[in-house]
Amino acid sequence: MVQVTLFCAVVGIPDSVFSVKIDTNDSVDQLKEAIKVEKPAEIQCDADELQLFIARKSGTWLPDDTDLDELFPTEGYRDEMRAMRVSRELADHSLFGTSVSPGKEVVHVLVLLPPTLRYPQTIRVCGVNLRFTPSIRNTSLAAFWRAFRANSTQVVADAVITLPEGTLLLGEFDFGSRMYIRPCYLQLWDICLAILSDENTACRRLLILGNPGTGKTFFAIFVLFHLAHAGATVVYESAGQVNNRTLFSGNKVVNGLWADFSDILAQPETFYVVDGVQPLHCEAKTILVTSPHKDIWRNFDKSGS
């Protein structure tokens, strides 16, 4: 009998990779029980309702740094992945090969929830239990946010933030993968922080107006860079996301409809970064950048920004 560590990922739940310690002479059925014990909040069904798959394609294990949240929604993502029959022992060669030591820095097992519980799962963000619904989904912005958090560029005037090849700013081809830090960005961000942190003014809503082409969107991205490194919880909304918002919090990145993140926006420690669209009135620290269109900023300005 040998105890091994298997890394598992729950399909459809962002950043859900976790480890389970189990004996090689245990069955797949016992592995299901161990998985449920390890993740009781995320897995609310009976253990025998789970489906398990060997996370190996073309003989290669899925790396745990693969953007699994982008992979899962794609058609055919389970092609070539073997279902794990409940009666098999983990030492069975048809599962992990001749030795149950499938390596490190990989995902070994994909956990598929039953259809009735595929969405009603929760993650905890900013003290709020965010319930997954069909409108809350994974997003390609996970790679962008991960790259921002890992980027070690010194934030000084005239520096250039460069993302890995193939990773785009906000996932937009038009924005590319490099951002020049204008000297004014540093000054403007310092002013924003000073105002939002001033307990005497208690100002939580900032309005930044600028003519088209003056770099407002890239300043908003610059703000996201700072907040990524500060470990802040951020809800981002732009005119390009019709009725949609994106939630960034730690390593969690999900996209939802207009009203999905209302409870998180009600938290005063949340940052709400909005580009070119009228924001929701909420308790979050709100930064609106927009062209001088009154239909966008007029009501926002009346509320005390």
N, C-alpha and C positions, 0 to 999 in steps of 0.2 A: 504494500500500500504506500502510495506516494501522494503528498499533498501538492497541488499546483495552484497557480494564480491565473485565472482567466479574466480577460478584459472584455466587457460586454457593452453594447450600445443599444438604447431603446429607440426604435425607429419612430421618427416623427416628433421626438422631444429634443430640442436643441441642447448640445453640449452635455449629453447624458452618459458619456463613457464612465464606467465604474468597474471595480475589480471584485471578484468573488474567489474566495479560497475554498477548494473542494478536493476530495480524495479521488484518485484515478479509478478506484473500483466502484465509485458511486455511479448511479445511472443518470441519464438525461432527465428523467423525471425528478430526481433529487436535485439536479442542477436548477431546474425550474423553481423548486421550493427555496433554494438558497438565493436565487435572484430576487424573488419576491421579498424575502426577509431583508435583503440588503437595501431595497428601494421600495418600502411600503407606501410612501406618499405618491410616487409616480406610477406604481403598479397596483391598481385597486381591484383588479379581477382575481379570480382564483388562479393559483399557479398552473393548474392543468389546462387553462385556457390560453396560455402563452404558446407561441410558436417560436422555435429557436432554429437559427440557420448558422452554419459554419461560414464565417466572414472571410471567405477565400475565393478569389476569382482567378482563373487561369493559373492555379497553383501558387498564387501570391496572396498573402494576408493583407487586409486593409490597414494601412498605417493609421495610427491614432491621431496624426496631424492632418490626415486627409479631411477635406471639408465635407464631412459626413452629412451635415445639414443640407448641403446642396445636392449630394448624391441621392439621398433617400427619395425625394419627390420625382426623380427621373424615371421614365418608363424603362422597365427591364433591369432595374438596379440589382435584383436578386438573381438574375440569370447566372447560371453556373454555380450558385451557392447551394450547398446540400442541406436539406432539412434534417434536423436531428431527431431521430426516432426515439420515443420516450423509453423504450425497453433496452436501448443500447447502454453499455457501460462506457465511461469516458475513455477507457483504455482501448476501446475498439479501434482497430487500425483504419476503419472507414471514416472515422471522424477526424482525428488529428494526426494520422500517420502512425509510424512505428513507435513514436515516443510522444507522450503528452507533455511536451515542453515546446510549445509553438513559437517561442521567441518573445522578445520585449518590444515595446514601442509599436505594438500593433493591436488591432481589435480582433478578438477571436470568435465572438458570438454576437449575432444580431438578434435582438429580442423584438418580436412583432406582437403588438397588443391585439386583442380581439376587436372586430369592427365596431362593436357597440361602445368600446372604451378607447377608441383610437384617439379621440380628441378631448374628452373631459379630464384632462390631466392638468396639473398646476405646477408652476414654478414660483418661487418666492423672490420678489423684487421690491426693494425699498420698503420692506415691511408689509408688502401686499402679496397675497396669494393670487397670482395671475392665472386664470383658468383658460386652458386651451380650448378654442372653439374652431369650427371649420373656417372662420374668417381670419384666424391667427395662424400664420404659416411661416415656414422657414424662408430665408431670403439670401440672395447671392451677396448681400452686403456683409455677410459674416467674414468673408476673406478680407474685405476692405478694413473692417474694424479690427480684426486680428493683426493685420499688418500695421495699422496705426498704433496699437498697443505695444507692439514689439519694436517699433521704429525708435532708434536711439539718436536721431539727429538733434544736435544742439539747437535750441530755439533761439536764434539770433537773427538780426536783420541781414537780409540778402542770402540767407541759407536756403537750401533746396531740400525739401522732403521727398525722397524717392521710394516708391513702393516696389515690391518684388515684381519681376516680369509677369505680365498677365493679370496683375491686380490693379484695378482702376479706382480712382477717387470716386467715392459714392457709387461705384459700379458703373459709371457712365463713360462710354467710349469718348465722348466729346471732351471730358475733363482730363483724360490721360492718366498717367501714373506718377506725375511729378508736380510739386507745388512750390512755387517761389514765395518766400516769406518777405513780404513788403515791410519796410520799416514802420509804416503807419499801423500795420496789424498789431504789432507789439504794444504800441502806445494805446491803441483803441481797446485792446483786450484788458490792459491794466486799468483803464478807466471803467470798463464794464465790471470788472471784479470789485473795484473799489466801491462802486455804487451799490452793487448787489450785496456787498458785505457790510455796508454801513447800517448799523442798528438804529441810528438816529433818524435816518430818512425812511427806513423800512420799505425801500423801493424794490419791487420784484419784477418789474416789467420795463424792458429797455427797447426803444425804437431807434433803429439806425436806417436813415434814409440816404439814398444815393442814386444818381442818374444811371441809366443803363450803361454797362460797360466799365463801371468803376471798381469792380472786384468784390461786390457784395457777397456773391455765392462763395467765392474762395475764402472770404473772411469767415463765413459760416463754417466752412470745412476746417479752417484754422482753429476755430473755437472747438469743433469736435475733436481735433487732435489734442488740444489741452485737456479736455474733459476725459478723453480716453486714458491719458496718463494720470489723471487725478483719481481714476476709479469711480467717476460719477455715473449716476443713472441718467440717461438722456433719452428724450423722445424727440425725434427729428421729423419735420414735415416740410414739404416744398410744393411749389405750384406744379411740379412735374409728377407728383404723387397724388393723383386725383382721388380724394376721399380715403387716402391711406396715410399711415404714419409708421415709422420704424422705431423700435425700442432697442437701445444699446445699454447694456448693464453688465459690467464685468466681461465674461466670455459669452454672455447671452445676447443673441441678435435675432429678433423676430419682427415680422411685418404684420400689421393689422389694419382693420377698417377705422374709420374716423373716430368711433366711440370706444374702441376696444381698450384703450389705455387710460380711461378717465380716472380710475382709482389711483393709478400711479402719478398722473398729473395733479392729483389732489394733495400730493406729498410735497411739503415746502423744500425738501432737499433735492428734488428732481430738477433737472435743467430741461427746458423746452425750447429748442432751437427751430425757428420757423423762417423759411425763405420764400417771400413773395406771395403769401397767402394769409388771410385773416386768421389769427390764432384763436384757440378756445380760451375763454376767460377761466383761469384756474389759479391754484396756489403755487404752482411750480415757478421757478425762476425763469422767466420768459425773455428770450432775445429774438426780436423780429427784425430781419433785414429785408428791405423792400425798396422798389422804385417809388417815387412820390405819387402813387395812385391813391386818392382819398378813400376809395371804396375798400381798400385793404387796411389802411392804417388809421383812418379817422376815429372809428369806435374804439380801437385799441388805445389811441392817444387820450381819449376822453376818460378812460378807466384809470388814469394816473400814471402813465409811463413817462 
